[in-house]
Amino acid sequence: MNLDGLTLSVLIRELNDQVGNGQIQRIQQIDKTSILLKINTPTTSPYLVITVGSAPSIYVTDKIVDAPKEPTSLIMYLRKYIEGARITNIEQLHGDRIIRITADKLGLDGSILVNEIYVELMGKYSNCIFVQDGIILESLVHVTPLMNRVRSVAPKLPYELPPNTSRVDLMQFSGPEITQLLQSFSQDTVGNTIRHIFNGFGSVLLDDLCYRMGLTPTTPMASELINSITEGLINLQSQLLRAQGLFQYTTATGKRLLTPIPLCESSPHTIVDTTQYPTISEALSQDVAKLGAIHTAGKELEKIISAAIKKEEGRHEKIKAELDDTSKADMYKSYGDLLMIYSYLPHHYESEVTMQNVLSDSAEDITIPLDPPLSITENAQAYYKLYRKMKNRTKNGQYQLEQSSMRLSYLESIQYSLSLATTKQSVQEIRSECESAGILRQSKKPIPFKIKKDNFLHFTIPNGDVYVGQNNQQNEYLTNRWAKPNDLWLHTQHIQGSHVILRSDIEPDIKMIEAAAQIAAYFSKGKETSKVTVDYTLVKHIKKPPGSPLGYVIFNTHNDIVVEPKAPEGYTENH
């Protein structure tokens, strides 16, 4: 969601209202291009998110962003400068997409240390730079002379603003001053004149300004239009000063139009949908989350699991290929037998030998490849050795294939659990499971909260209760320890999904089973399909093989039902 400079001016006022004069309690790095500042204000403790990656943004949110548990070296270095500092001002520079956050901190000697955080939201050149006394402490993106010959960004270098033209900030000028600027710096068209003089005009606001004046951006500039343009710019100033939130318009062609003020009625755009956000921060937060622009700890864990699945799939295919080769074992034995039968023949130093296959009923000729340096007898022994190797591989390969299939299914179940995780705690539960399973290295930092195994979901249906596990630890506890022998256990057939328990004081009828099965289908990878087959059986028929991974169970008797996935009544994705 790219905001122009004028829309950014409304966001700056919003940020000052929300976190101005707040104290920076904690700084965390979410990913390589995103940081998180927890701000303590007299009334709230929101989070200020700064990201300069694929969707450059700065916004305030109350939702906890899932930051990595271990601080990076950058954060360890910045904490002594930033944590504990009080935000004294948030301002926009020159009406451009550059934000300066001033944060004062009391030094050990009683002096005030002035820290500045420059957030440059300039598309692919976006950056977040930490400065003290005009010298760069650190930045999220280092810019070398090879990357940019005009401006370098690195520790210990003086901070310089990005190269800028002589354009000015509209919000800083009065009516007479605007008139004088228009008279002095007029260009060929109205649109070019306004953009040449003032920073921050995106196409949406510029078009809207012109339409309100009965003009278009391509209207030729003329002296008789100056008073009208001045009046239009003054009115725009007033509207921006009163503006709150963000309007998102969707045109018939699918294009998004973002503006802090409503579009004028004379706008030529064909609007098919309008969304109004109470704050710009909320709009930015939703957009960044939708794009997946910030790689949180959950995203990083998902990447690790995906890589582990890909690696296991390769191993699985390799074992299958080796098992397919074992079908040649009998052929190798027959080669050895025939070579021993014809061992008297003088076929040394030859790459192959053709002989009558006396072991076959048809006694056809057969050609056997040879290793030239070896004698006929030695070649026969080599084939016997290969035969024994293939036989041993068949026994071990079947076991390895079963273990690989089980591990692949387990990794896919973790991947599915991550798709259900919506909170920092639920992601941490899965991370803890991965550490226990050896997928991740054990963290030295203790978990700041106790993981509850009974934190599964609970829903009610007529005459019964339905319980749903959200990850393998919950599935394991729910099925093998919490559930009673006569409870009904449900799970989607051949599809990754949650363990579901139906508990009732009466014998479940088909309607109750169907309702529980619809919930089981919804909490599975088949939730987007129209029909899903769900297996169900009593808990007493469920067995857990020794040494099997978390959440893995088997059963030898069951029924199944085909249902349409349906969310439980009152349930939302963020529950």
CORMOFEN-V838486 format. One record per pair of residues at least 6 apart in sequence whose C-alpha atoms are under 6 Angstrom apart, sorted by the first residue. I is the first residue (numbers start at 0). J is the second residue. D is the distance in whole Angstrom. If there is no record, write none. Layout:
BEGIN
I|J|D + I|J|D
END
This chain:
BEGIN
3|199|5 + 3|201|5 + 4|94|6 + 4|95|5 + 4|96|5 + 4|199|4 + 5|199|5 + 6|259|6 + 19|86|6 + 20|86|5 + 20|87|5 + 21|38|6 + 21|39|5 + 21|40|4 + 21|85|6 + 21|86|6 + 22|38|5 + 22|39|5 + 22|84|6 + 22|85|4 + 23|37|6 + 23|38|5 + 23|82|5 + 23|83|5 + 23|84|6 + 24|37|6 + 24|38|6 + 24|82|6 + 24|83|6 + 25|36|6 + 25|37|5 + 25|82|6 + 26|35|6 + 26|36|5 + 27|34|6 + 27|35|5 + 28|34|4 + 29|66|5 + 29|295|6 + 30|294|6 + 32|50|6 + 32|51|5 + 32|52|5 + 32|139|6 + 33|49|6 + 33|50|4 + 34|49|5 + 35|47|6 + 35|48|5 + 36|46|6 + 36|47|5 + 37|46|5 + 38|44|5 + 38|45|6 + 38|46|6 + 45|60|6 + 45|61|5 + 46|59|6 + 46|60|5 + 47|58|6 + 47|59|5 + 48|57|6 + 48|58|5 + 49|57|5 + 50|56|5 + 51|125|5 + 51|126|6 + 53|292|6 + 54|292|6 + 55|120|6 + 58|280|5 + 59|280|5 + 65|295|6 + 65|296|6 + 65|423|5 + 66|295|6 + 66|296|6 + 67|296|5 + 84|102|5 + 84|103|5 + 84|104|4 + 85|102|5 + 85|103|5 + 86|101|6 + 86|102|4 + 87|101|6 + 87|102|6 + 88|100|6 + 88|101|5 + 89|99|6 + 89|100|5 + 90|98|6 + 90|99|5 + 91|97|6 + 91|98|5 + 93|167|6 + 93|168|5 + 94|168|4 + 94|198|5 + 94|199|6 + 95|198|6 + 95|199|6 + 96|120|5 + 97|118|6 + 97|119|5 + 98|117|6 + 98|118|5 + 99|116|6 + 99|117|5 + 100|115|6 + 100|116|5 + 101|114|6 + 101|115|5 + 102|114|5 + 103|112|6 + 103|113|5 + 103|114|6 + 104|111|6 + 104|112|5 + 105|111|5 + 114|130|6 + 114|131|5 + 115|129|6 + 115|130|5 + 116|128|6 + 116|129|5 + 117|127|6 + 117|128|5 + 118|127|5 + 119|125|5 + 119|126|5 + 126|140|6 + 127|138|6 + 127|139|6 + 128|138|4 + 129|135|6 + 129|136|5 + 129|137|5 + 129|138|6 + 130|136|5 + 133|157|6 + 133|158|6 + 134|155|6 + 134|156|6 + 134|157|4 + 134|158|6 + 135|154|5 + 135|155|5 + 135|156|6 + 135|157|6 + 135|158|6 + 136|154|5 + 137|154|5 + 141|152|5 + 141|153|5 + 142|151|5 + 142|152|5 + 143|151|5 + 144|151|6 + 166|196|5 + 166|197|5 + 166|198|6 + 167|197|5 + 167|198|6 + 168|197|6 + 168|198|6 + 169|197|6 + 178|229|6 + 185|192|5 + 186|192|5 + 187|219|6 + 187|220|6 + 188|217|5 + 188|218|5 + 188|219|4 + 188|220|5 + 189|216|5 + 189|218|6 + 189|220|5 + 190|216|4 + 209|215|5 + 244|276|5 + 244|277|5 + 244|278|4 + 244|279|5 + 245|258|6 + 245|259|5 + 245|275|6 + 245|276|5 + 245|279|5 + 246|257|6 + 246|258|5 + 246|259|6 + 246|274|6 + 246|275|5 + 247|256|6 + 247|257|5 + 247|273|6 + 247|274|5 + 248|255|6 + 248|256|5 + 248|272|6 + 248|273|5 + 249|255|5 + 249|270|6 + 249|271|6 + 249|272|5 + 250|269|5 + 250|270|4 + 250|271|6 + 251|269|6 + 251|271|6 + 315|403|6 + 325|389|5 + 328|386|5 + 328|389|6 + 331|382|5 + 331|386|6 + 332|383|6 + 332|386|6 + 335|379|4 + 335|382|5 + 335|383|6 + 338|379|5 + 342|375|5 + 342|376|6 + 347|374|5 + 348|371|4 + 348|372|5 + 349|371|5 + 350|369|5 + 350|370|6 + 350|371|5 + 351|367|6 + 351|368|4 + 351|369|5 + 352|366|6 + 352|367|5 + 353|365|5 + 353|366|4 + 354|364|5 + 354|365|6 + 355|363|6 + 355|364|4 + 356|362|5 + 356|363|6 + 356|364|6 + 356|365|6 + 412|495|6 + 416|470|5 + 420|426|6 + 433|439|6 + 434|440|6 + 434|441|5 + 452|473|5 + 455|467|6 + 455|468|5 + 456|466|6 + 456|467|5 + 457|465|6 + 457|466|5 + 458|464|6 + 458|465|5 + 459|465|6 + 463|502|6 + 463|503|4 + 464|501|6 + 464|502|5 + 465|500|6 + 465|501|5 + 466|499|6 + 466|500|5 + 467|498|6 + 467|499|5 + 468|474|5 + 468|497|5 + 468|498|6 + 471|549|6 + 471|550|5 + 474|498|5 + 474|550|5 + 475|549|6 + 475|550|5 + 484|538|5 + 484|539|4 + 485|537|6 + 486|501|6 + 486|502|5 + 486|537|6 + 486|538|6 + 487|500|6 + 487|501|5 + 487|536|6 + 487|537|5 + 487|538|6 + 488|499|6 + 488|500|5 + 488|535|5 + 488|536|5 + 488|537|6 + 488|538|6 + 489|499|5 + 489|534|6 + 489|535|4 + 490|498|6 + 490|533|6 + 490|534|5 + 491|532|6 + 491|533|4 + 491|534|6 + 492|532|6 + 492|533|5 + 492|534|6 + 495|523|6 + 495|524|6 + 496|522|6 + 496|523|4 + 497|522|6 + 517|562|6 + 517|563|6 + 517|564|5 + 517|565|5 + 518|565|6 + 518|566|6 + 520|526|6 + 520|564|5 + 521|564|5 + 521|565|5 + 521|566|6 + 526|564|5 + 529|563|5 + 530|562|5 + 530|563|5 + 531|561|5 + 531|562|6 + 532|560|6 + 532|561|4 + 533|559|5 + 533|560|5 + 534|558|6 + 534|559|4 + 535|557|6 + 535|558|5 + 535|559|6 + 536|557|5 + 540|554|6 + 541|553|6 + 541|554|5 + 542|552|6 + 542|553|5 + 543|552|5
END
